[in-house]
Every structure is written in structure tokens, then in C-alpha cells.
């Protein structure tokens, strides 16, 4: 487990937003592609949105150091 603080969560959020924005403007819009080749309907964008939502929840509800 790694201890993370608000600054780390903020950095992770910025990275996730940057990745989502970069993928949005790729040829073929990779955000809308399936996350795997197993027939899932879940997209890469869905996964990134989940990561971002989770990190935002951590940033909002926690003002101290946490362990992930």
C-alpha cells in the first residue's frame, strides 16, 4: 500500500484528465473503444471516468493522508 496525500491525488487527477483529453483527440476517438477484446461494452472512456470520479471523491472527502 502507498500513502497518498491531497497533492498526490491532485497530481493523479491532472494526469487522468490529460490522458482523457489526449485520447479524445486521437484518430478514431480511442475513448469510445472497448476496454478489452472480450466483448465488453465498457469503453476506455468509461474506465477513465471511473478513475477520475473515484479520485475526485477521495479529494473531496479526505483532507488527510490515506492508504491505497
N, CA and C of each residue as an Amber inpcrd file, in Angstrom:
protein
   204
   0.8330000  -1.1870000   0.0000000   0.0000000   0.0000000   0.0000000
   0.8730000   1.2450000   0.0000000   0.3640000   2.2650000  -0.6620000
   1.0870000   3.5230000  -0.7570000   0.2750000   4.6120000  -0.0810000
   0.9310000   5.3910000   0.7690000   0.2690000   6.5340000   1.3800000
   0.1920000   7.6600000   0.3600000  -0.9830000   8.2490000   0.2500000
  -1.1510000   9.3680000  -0.6640000  -1.7470000  10.5430000   0.0900000
  -1.3950000  11.7270000  -0.3480000  -1.9490000  12.9260000   0.2630000
  -2.7210000  13.7170000  -0.7930000  -3.2450000  14.8640000  -0.3920000
  -4.0510000  15.6700000  -1.3140000  -3.2730000  16.0650000  -2.5610000
  -1.9950000  16.3680000  -2.4060000  -1.1900000  16.7650000  -3.5580000
  -1.0470000  15.6070000  -4.5490000  -0.8510000  14.4090000  -4.0230000
  -0.7320000  13.2330000  -4.8850000  -2.0370000  12.9800000  -5.6220000
  -3.1720000  13.0730000  -4.9300000  -4.4730000  12.8810000  -5.5660000
  -4.6790000  13.9340000  -6.6430000  -4.3060000  15.1660000  -6.3440000
  -4.4350000  16.2410000  -7.3210000  -3.5860000  15.9710000  -8.5600000
  -2.3550000  15.5070000  -8.3490000  -1.4780000  15.1700000  -9.4760000
  -2.0700000  14.0400000 -10.3100000  -2.6100000  13.0200000  -9.6370000
  -3.2230000  11.8970000 -10.3510000  -4.4340000  12.3480000 -11.1560000
  -5.2290000  13.2390000 -10.5830000  -6.3910000  13.7700000 -11.2980000
  -5.9660000  14.5330000 -12.5490000  -4.9460000  15.3510000 -12.4170000
  -4.4520000  16.1040000 -13.5870000  -3.9740000  15.1420000 -14.6670000
  -3.2320000  14.1090000 -14.2660000  -2.7550000  13.1210000 -15.2360000
  -3.9160000  12.4210000 -15.9290000  -4.9240000  12.0220000 -15.1570000
  -6.0660000  11.3200000 -15.7350000  -6.8280000  12.2080000 -16.7080000
  -7.0050000  13.4790000 -16.3470000  -7.6710000  14.4160000 -17.2570000
  -6.8470000  14.6160000 -18.5270000  -5.5290000  14.7270000 -18.3770000
  -4.6620000  14.8880000 -19.5480000  -4.7530000  13.6750000 -20.4750000
  -4.7650000  12.4860000 -19.8890000  -4.8760000  11.2590000 -20.7010000
  -6.2150000  11.2350000 -21.4270000  -7.2890000  11.5400000 -20.7020000
  -8.6180000  11.5360000 -21.3270000  -8.6740000  12.5410000 -22.4740000
  -8.1380000  13.7350000 -22.2610000  -8.1530000  14.7510000 -23.3180000
  -7.3020000  14.3330000 -24.5120000  -6.1570000  13.7330000 -24.2580000
  -5.2960000  13.2840000 -25.3560000  -5.9800000  12.1930000 -26.1670000
  -6.6380000  11.2550000 -25.5000000  -7.3100000  10.1650000 -26.2030000
  -8.5370000  10.6510000 -26.9670000  -9.1730000  11.6910000 -26.4670000
 -10.3670000  12.2390000 -27.1200000 -10.0360000  12.7420000 -28.5220000
  -8.8270000  13.2490000 -28.7050000  -8.4640000  13.8580000 -29.9790000
  -7.6090000  12.9610000 -30.8550000  -7.5080000  11.6760000 -30.5040000
  -6.7790000  10.7460000 -31.3620000  -7.6750000  10.3380000 -32.5240000
  -7.0560000   9.9080000 -33.5840000  -7.8240000   9.4310000 -34.7270000
  -8.6330000   8.2170000 -34.2840000  -9.9040000   8.2430000 -34.5280000
 -10.7740000   7.1430000 -34.1440000 -11.3270000   7.2650000 -32.7370000
 -11.0460000   8.3600000 -32.0450000 -11.5460000   8.6170000 -30.6950000
 -11.4390000   7.3760000 -29.8140000 -10.2630000   7.1220000 -29.3140000
  -9.9940000   5.9300000 -28.5130000 -10.8570000   5.8250000 -27.2590000
 -11.3970000   6.9260000 -26.7930000 -12.2440000   6.8710000 -25.5980000
 -13.4770000   6.0040000 -25.8160000 -13.9230000   5.8970000 -27.0490000
 -15.1260000   5.1160000 -27.3410000 -14.8350000   3.6620000 -27.6930000
 -13.5770000   3.2830000 -27.6540000 -13.2000000   1.8960000 -27.9570000
 -13.4190000   1.0240000 -26.7240000 -13.7330000  -0.2660000 -26.9260000
 -13.8890000  -1.1730000 -25.7850000 -12.5910000  -1.2590000 -24.9840000
 -12.7320000  -1.4730000 -23.6850000 -11.5550000  -1.5340000 -22.8260000
 -10.7740000  -2.8270000 -23.0010000 -11.3990000  -3.8350000 -23.6070000
 -10.7100000  -5.1100000 -23.8500000 -11.3160000  -5.7800000 -25.0760000
 -10.8070000  -6.9340000 -25.4010000 -11.2990000  -7.6830000 -26.5630000
 -12.1690000  -8.8600000 -26.1460000 -12.8600000  -8.7280000 -25.0330000
 -13.6680000  -9.8220000 -24.5020000 -15.1630000  -9.5880000 -24.6900000
 -15.5150000  -8.6760000 -25.5760000 -16.9230000  -8.4180000 -25.8530000
 -17.5860000  -7.4570000 -24.8880000 -16.8270000  -6.7780000 -24.0900000
 -17.3970000  -5.8440000 -23.1190000 -17.9490000  -4.6040000 -23.8160000
 -18.9380000  -4.0100000 -23.2050000 -19.4640000  -2.7380000 -23.6940000
 -18.8110000  -1.5620000 -22.9840000 -18.0340000  -1.8460000 -21.9630000
 -17.3330000  -0.7990000 -21.2200000 -16.1990000  -0.2450000 -22.0830000
 -16.1540000   1.0780000 -22.1720000 -15.1470000   1.7190000 -23.0220000
 -13.9530000   2.2100000 -22.1990000 -12.9020000   2.5570000 -22.9080000
 -11.7360000   3.1610000 -22.2630000 -12.1640000   4.4430000 -21.5520000
 -13.0350000   5.2010000 -22.1850000 -13.5510000   6.4280000 -21.5710000
 -14.3030000   6.1560000 -20.2870000 -15.1000000   5.0780000 -20.2670000
 -15.8150000   4.6990000 -19.0430000 -14.8340000   4.4300000 -17.9060000
 -13.7550000   3.7210000 -18.2330000 -12.7400000   3.4040000 -17.2230000
 -12.0800000   4.6740000 -16.6970000 -11.7100000   5.5640000 -17.5890000
 -11.0820000   6.8210000 -17.1640000 -12.0470000   7.6760000 -16.3480000
 -13.3090000   7.7170000 -16.7470000 -14.2970000   8.4670000 -15.9740000
 -14.4250000   7.8980000 -14.5640000 -14.3990000   6.5770000 -14.4390000
 -14.4770000   5.9410000 -13.1260000 -13.2640000   6.3080000 -12.2740000
 -12.0830000   6.2740000 -12.8750000 -10.8620000   6.6510000 -12.1560000
 -10.9570000   8.0950000 -11.6790000 -11.3720000   8.9910000 -12.5790000
 -11.4730000  10.4120000 -12.2420000 -12.5110000  10.6290000 -11.1460000
 -13.6780000  10.0030000 -11.2710000 -14.7280000  10.1490000 -10.2560000
 -14.2500000   9.6580000  -8.8930000 -13.5510000   8.5360000  -8.8840000
 -13.0480000   7.9830000  -7.6300000 -12.0270000   8.9110000  -6.9950000
 -11.0900000   9.4090000  -7.7920000 -10.0760000  10.3310000  -7.2650000
 -10.7020000  11.6310000  -6.7770000 -11.7060000  12.1270000  -7.5000000
 -12.3890000  13.3440000  -7.0510000 -13.0960000  13.0970000  -5.7230000
 -13.6790000  11.9160000  -5.5550000 -14.3150000  11.5660000  -4.2890000
 -13.3220000  11.5230000  -3.1510000 -12.1480000  10.9880000  -3.4210000
 -11.0980000  10.9500000  -2.4000000 -10.6710000  12.3720000  -2.0530000
 -10.5030000  13.2020000  -3.0610000 -10.0470000  14.5760000  -2.8410000
 -11.0710000  15.3730000  -2.0470000 -12.3520000  15.1330000  -2.2850000
 -13.4120000  15.8940000  -1.6140000 -13.6130000  15.4370000  -0.1840000
 -13.6310000  14.1200000   0.0300000 -13.9920000  13.5920000   1.3400000
 -12.8250000  13.4720000   2.2990000 -11.6110000  13.5120000   1.7680000
 -10.4560000  13.2750000   2.6190000  -9.4940000  14.4370000   2.5670000
  -9.2030000  14.9390000   3.7110000  -8.2690000  16.0630000   3.7970000
  -6.9920000  15.6670000   4.5160000  -6.7950000  14.3670000   4.6910000
  -5.5920000  13.8640000   5.3530000  -4.9360000  12.8360000   4.4640000
  -3.8800000  12.2320000   4.9410000  -3.1680000  11.2010000   4.1760000
  -3.9400000   9.8990000   4.2630000  -4.0270000   9.1750000   3.1430000
  -4.7520000   7.9150000   3.0710000  -3.8600000   6.8380000   2.4930000
  -4.2620000   5.6190000   2.7240000  -3.5280000   4.4830000   2.1870000
  -4.3450000   3.8260000   1.1040000  -3.7300000   3.5900000  -0.0450000
  -4.3700000   2.8600000  -1.1450000  -3.6590000   1.5670000  -1.3380000
